[in-house]
């Protein structure tokens, strides 16, 4: 299977392939990618301080995350793993609310009941991230079938990596999608280390497996934002026309394995006579200050009350949860001094 690519290694558009996006669109994408680098650095620092548990850096995966969002509608539903949480920010989710979830704060929509990267943002159709590997794939397939049954032309878009690709849920989700021709896009992002991926998946091109499920497969340079956009836009148009799902393999690092999506985009910007350096410096400084301010305020707040642990497990608390809550409160009162009885 050939590899779809639009940009040369330096960032110049290949002959007759210039997407000719508007400057505003380019700058919006560039801003999101630079902000991701700032978040990578700052969240990594928080993790080293013991304030964040799960952390999956985005560096090298920016094209996988942001280019598809430009090709989708806001009414389309997003299903992610722990690496794509910032997609919710690109869709307009509030930064402070996002950081509250990251830090497990009492003001978070989940009341601090989730792990650090298990984001949820229903307001922007970003489905809750779950740590169990691969579950988002079957969730996306089922949701897409629901969209088809309702007669809408929305679709489900799901990201996953090599570990999820090796799971049983991946087979179930792709098989269901192929049988029922659901409006879904399955985006597999390789790790950037072919030898490591082969340990989980064996050798060969992952997108070739699409044929076995009766769905369309596409392979794309995952460091090329324009190639990713083109692949997702085409898959979305097919899904909305009732032509079923597409499996896209995004090759992290491009064909040589070491291409950086942000550097490539900035190379294209220079090719377009747009200097990205001052833009990047301004975004770095302003966004780092904004994130620091929110983090400082959130860390000064009281942690979630421990008895809220029993809230929002179900729509209504069950008798069993009420019993567990009473036992918890009694235990807390008994050992209020912290001494062992």
C-alpha positions as CSV (number, residue, x, y, z in Angstrom):
1,X,0.0,0.0,0.0
2,X,1.4,3.4,-1.0
3,X,2.0,6.1,1.6
4,X,0.0,9.3,1.0
5,X,2.2,12.4,1.4
6,X,1.8,16.1,0.4
7,X,4.9,17.8,1.9
8,X,8.6,17.2,1.1
9,X,10.9,16.5,4.0
10,X,11.8,20.3,4.1
11,X,8.1,21.3,4.3
12,X,7.7,22.4,0.7
13,X,4.6,21.1,-1.0
14,X,5.1,18.4,-3.6
15,X,4.4,19.3,-7.2
16,X,0.8,20.1,-7.8
17,X,-0.1,19.2,-4.2
18,X,-0.1,22.6,-2.4
19,X,-3.3,22.6,-0.3
20,X,-3.2,26.5,-0.5
21,X,-4.9,26.9,2.9
22,X,-5.7,30.3,4.2
23,X,-3.2,32.0,6.5
24,X,-5.7,32.0,9.3
25,X,-6.2,28.3,9.0
26,X,-2.5,27.6,9.0
27,X,-1.9,29.8,12.0
28,X,-4.7,28.1,13.9
29,X,-3.1,24.7,13.3
30,X,0.4,26.0,14.1
31,X,-0.9,27.5,17.4
32,X,-2.5,24.3,18.5
33,X,0.7,22.3,17.8
34,X,3.0,24.8,19.6
35,X,0.6,24.8,22.6
36,X,0.9,21.0,22.7
37,X,4.6,21.3,23.1
38,X,4.1,23.7,26.0
39,X,1.7,21.3,27.6
40,X,4.1,18.4,27.1
41,X,6.8,20.3,29.0
42,X,4.6,21.6,31.8
43,X,2.7,18.4,32.4
44,X,6.0,16.5,32.4
45,X,7.2,18.8,35.1
46,X,4.0,18.3,37.1
47,X,4.4,14.5,36.8
48,X,8.0,14.7,38.2
49,X,6.6,16.6,41.1
50,X,4.1,13.8,41.8
51,X,1.0,15.9,40.8
52,X,0.1,14.0,37.7
53,X,-0.1,10.2,37.3
54,X,-0.6,9.0,33.7
55,X,1.1,11.2,31.1
56,X,1.4,10.5,27.4
57,X,3.5,13.1,25.5
58,X,2.0,14.4,22.3
59,X,5.4,15.4,20.6
60,X,5.6,13.8,17.2
61,X,1.8,13.0,17.2
62,X,0.5,16.5,16.5
63,X,-0.5,15.8,12.9
64,X,-2.4,12.7,14.0
65,X,-4.4,14.8,16.5
66,X,-5.1,18.2,15.0
67,X,-5.3,17.7,11.3
68,X,-8.3,15.3,11.6
69,X,-10.2,17.9,13.6
70,X,-10.0,20.3,10.7
71,X,-11.5,17.7,8.4
72,X,-14.4,16.8,10.8
73,X,-17.5,18.6,11.9
74,X,-18.0,19.7,15.5
75,X,-21.1,17.4,15.6
76,X,-18.9,14.3,14.9
77,X,-17.9,12.4,18.0
78,X,-14.3,11.8,19.1
79,X,-13.0,8.7,20.9
80,X,-9.5,9.0,22.2
81,X,-6.8,7.3,24.2
82,X,-4.6,9.0,26.8
83,X,-2.6,10.8,24.2
84,X,-5.3,12.9,22.4
85,X,-6.9,14.8,25.3
86,X,-5.8,18.1,23.9
87,X,-8.2,17.6,21.0
88,X,-11.0,18.8,23.3
89,X,-9.1,22.1,23.8
90,X,-8.9,22.6,20.0
91,X,-12.6,22.2,19.8
92,X,-13.1,24.9,22.4
93,X,-13.1,23.2,25.7
94,X,-12.1,25.5,28.6
95,X,-8.4,25.3,29.5
96,X,-9.0,25.7,33.2
97,X,-11.6,23.0,33.3
98,X,-9.3,20.7,31.3
99,X,-6.5,21.3,33.8
100,X,-8.8,20.7,36.7
101,X,-9.4,17.2,35.3
102,X,-5.7,16.7,34.8
103,X,-5.0,17.6,38.4
104,X,-8.0,15.7,39.8
105,X,-9.5,18.9,41.3
106,X,-12.8,19.2,43.1
107,X,-14.1,21.6,40.4
108,X,-13.5,19.1,37.6
109,X,-16.5,17.8,35.9
110,X,-15.7,14.3,37.1
111,X,-15.1,15.6,40.7
112,X,-11.6,14.2,40.6
113,X,-12.8,10.6,40.2
114,X,-10.6,9.8,37.2
115,X,-6.9,9.4,36.5
116,X,-4.9,12.3,35.1
117,X,-5.3,11.8,31.4
118,X,-8.8,10.4,31.4
119,X,-10.4,13.5,30.0
120,X,-14.1,14.0,29.3
121,X,-15.7,16.9,27.4
122,X,-19.3,16.2,26.5
123,X,-19.9,19.8,25.5
124,X,-17.5,19.3,22.5
125,X,-18.5,15.7,21.7
126,X,-15.2,14.3,23.2
127,X,-16.1,11.0,24.8
128,X,-14.5,10.1,28.2
129,X,-11.1,8.5,27.9
130,X,-10.7,5.1,29.6
131,X,-7.4,3.6,30.6
132,X,-8.3,0.0,29.6
133,X,-6.6,-0.5,26.3
134,X,-8.7,-0.5,23.1
135,X,-12.2,0.0,24.6
136,X,-12.7,3.2,22.6
137,X,-12.7,1.3,19.4
138,X,-15.8,-0.7,20.1
139,X,-17.4,2.3,21.7
140,X,-16.9,4.2,18.4
141,X,-18.3,1.4,16.3
142,X,-21.4,1.2,18.4
143,X,-21.9,4.9,18.4
144,X,-21.5,5.1,14.7
145,X,-24.2,2.4,14.3
146,X,-26.5,4.5,16.5
147,X,-25.9,7.5,14.2
148,X,-26.7,5.4,11.2
149,X,-29.9,4.1,12.8
150,X,-31.0,7.6,13.7
151,X,-30.4,8.7,10.1
152,X,-27.9,11.5,10.8
153,X,-24.9,12.1,8.6
154,X,-22.5,12.5,11.6
155,X,-19.7,10.1,12.2
156,X,-17.5,8.6,14.9
157,X,-13.7,9.2,14.8
158,X,-11.4,7.1,17.0
159,X,-7.7,7.2,17.6
160,X,-5.7,4.2,18.8
161,X,-2.1,3.0,19.0
162,X,-0.2,-0.3,18.7
163,X,-1.2,-1.7,22.1
164,X,-4.9,-1.2,21.3
165,X,-4.4,-2.5,17.7
166,X,-3.2,-5.8,19.3
167,X,-6.3,-6.0,21.5
168,X,-9.4,-8.1,21.0
169,X,-11.5,-5.0,21.2
170,X,-9.8,-3.7,18.0
171,X,-10.9,-6.9,16.1
172,X,-14.4,-6.7,17.5
173,X,-14.8,-3.0,16.6
174,X,-13.4,-3.3,13.1
175,X,-15.4,-6.4,12.4
176,X,-18.7,-4.8,13.6
177,X,-17.9,-1.7,11.5
178,X,-17.3,-3.8,8.4
179,X,-20.4,-5.9,8.8
180,X,-22.8,-3.0,9.4
181,X,-21.0,-0.4,7.3
182,X,-21.0,2.1,10.1
183,X,-20.0,5.8,9.5
184,X,-16.7,5.7,11.4
185,X,-13.1,6.5,10.9
186,X,-10.5,4.3,12.7
187,X,-7.2,6.1,12.9
188,X,-4.2,4.0,13.9
189,X,-1.1,6.0,14.9
190,X,2.0,3.9,14.9
191,X,4.5,4.4,17.7
192,X,7.4,5.6,15.5
193,X,9.4,2.6,16.4
194,X,8.7,-0.2,13.7
195,X,10.6,-2.9,15.7
196,X,8.5,-2.2,18.8
197,X,5.3,-2.2,16.9
198,X,6.2,-5.5,15.2
199,X,6.5,-7.1,18.7
200,X,2.8,-6.4,19.2
201,X,1.5,-6.7,15.6
202,X,4.0,-8.7,13.6
203,X,5.5,-7.3,10.4
204,X,3.5,-5.8,7.6
205,X,1.4,-2.7,7.0
206,X,-1.4,-2.4,9.5
207,X,-3.8,-0.7,7.0
208,X,-3.7,-3.8,4.8
209,X,-5.8,-5.6,7.5
210,X,-8.7,-3.4,6.5
211,X,-9.5,-5.7,3.5
212,X,-10.1,-8.6,5.8
213,X,-12.9,-6.6,7.6
214,X,-14.4,-5.5,4.3
215,X,-13.5,-1.9,4.8
216,X,-11.3,0.6,3.1
217,X,-7.7,1.0,4.2
218,X,-5.4,4.1,3.7
219,X,-1.8,4.7,4.7
220,X,-0.6,8.2,5.4
221,X,2.5,10.1,6.4
222,X,1.7,10.9,10.0
223,X,4.2,13.8,10.1
224,X,2.4,15.6,7.2
225,X,-0.6,17.6,8.4
226,X,-1.9,18.0,4.9
227,X,-1.7,14.4,4.0
228,X,-3.5,13.4,7.3
229,X,-6.2,16.1,6.6
230,X,-6.7,14.8,3.0
231,X,-7.1,11.2,4.2
232,X,-9.5,12.1,6.9
233,X,-11.6,14.5,4.8
234,X,-12.0,11.8,2.1
235,X,-12.9,9.2,4.6
236,X,-15.4,11.5,6.2
237,X,-17.1,12.3,2.9
238,X,-17.3,8.6,2.1
239,X,-18.9,7.8,5.5
240,X,-21.5,10.6,5.1
241,X,-22.4,9.3,1.7
242,X,-23.2,5.9,3.3
243,X,-20.0,4.1,2.0
244,X,-19.0,2.8,5.4
245,X,-15.9,3.0,7.5
246,X,-12.2,3.6,6.7
247,X,-9.1,2.4,8.5
248,X,-6.3,5.0,8.3
249,X,-2.7,4.1,9.3
250,X,-0.8,7.2,10.3
251,X,2.9,6.5,10.1
252,X,4.5,8.4,13.0
253,X,7.7,10.1,11.9
254,X,7.0,9.6,8.2
255,X,8.7,7.1,5.9
256,X,12.1,7.8,7.5
257,X,10.8,7.6,11.0
258,X,12.3,10.8,12.3
259,X,10.3,13.6,10.7
260,X,8.8,16.2,13.2
261,X,5.3,17.4,12.2
262,X,5.7,20.8,13.7
263,X,9.1,21.4,12.1
264,X,7.6,20.3,8.8
265,X,4.6,22.6,9.1
266,X,6.9,25.5,9.9
267,X,9.0,24.6,6.8
268,X,5.8,24.9,4.8
269,X,5.0,28.2,6.4
270,X,8.5,29.5,5.4
271,X,7.8,28.2,1.9
272,X,4.7,30.3,2.0
273,X,6.8,33.4,3.2
274,X,5.4,33.2,6.7
275,X,8.0,33.3,9.5
276,X,6.9,31.0,12.3
277,X,9.7,31.9,14.7
278,X,8.2,35.0,16.3
279,X,4.8,33.4,16.3
280,X,6.1,30.4,18.2
281,X,8.0,32.6,20.7
282,X,4.8,34.6,21.5
283,X,2.7,31.5,21.9
284,X,5.3,29.8,24.1
285,X,5.4,32.7,26.5
286,X,1.8,33.6,26.7
287,X,0.4,30.0,26.9
288,X,3.0,29.0,29.5
289,X,2.0,32.0,31.7
290,X,-1.7,31.1,31.2
291,X,-1.3,27.5,32.2
292,X,1.0,28.4,35.1
293,X,-1.7,30.7,36.5
294,X,-4.4,28.2,36.3
295,X,-2.3,25.4,37.8
296,X,-1.3,27.7,40.7
297,X,-4.9,28.5,41.5
298,X,-6.1,25.0,41.1
299,X,-3.4,23.6,43.4
300,X,-4.4,26.1,46.1
301,X,-8.0,24.7,46.2
302,X,-9.1,22.1,48.6
303,X,-9.0,18.5,47.2
304,X,-12.3,16.6,46.5
305,X,-14.2,15.5,49.6
306,X,-13.6,11.8,49.9
307,X,-17.3,11.0,50.4
308,X,-18.0,12.2,46.9
309,X,-16.4,9.0,45.8
310,X,-19.8,7.4,45.8
311,X,-21.5,10.1,43.7
312,X,-22.1,9.7,39.9
313,X,-21.3,6.0,39.8
314,X,-24.8,5.6,38.5
315,X,-27.6,8.1,37.7
316,X,-28.9,7.4,41.3
317,X,-27.0,6.0,44.2
318,X,-27.9,2.4,44.9
319,X,-28.6,1.0,48.3
320,X,-25.3,-0.8,48.1
321,X,-23.5,2.5,47.4
322,X,-25.3,4.1,50.3
323,X,-24.2,1.2,52.6
324,X,-20.6,1.6,51.4
325,X,-20.7,5.4,52.0
326,X,-22.0,4.9,55.6
327,X,-19.2,2.4,56.2
328,X,-16.6,4.7,54.8
329,X,-17.8,7.6,57.0
330,X,-17.8,5.4,60.1
331,X,-14.3,4.3,59.3
332,X,-13.2,7.9,58.8
333,X,-14.7,8.9,62.1
334,X,-13.2,6.0,63.9
335,X,-9.7,6.7,62.7
336,X,-10.0,10.5,62.6
337,X,-6.8,10.9,64.6
338,X,-4.9,8.7,62.2
339,X,-4.0,6.2,64.9
340,X,-4.5,2.5,64.5
341,X,-7.2,1.1,66.7
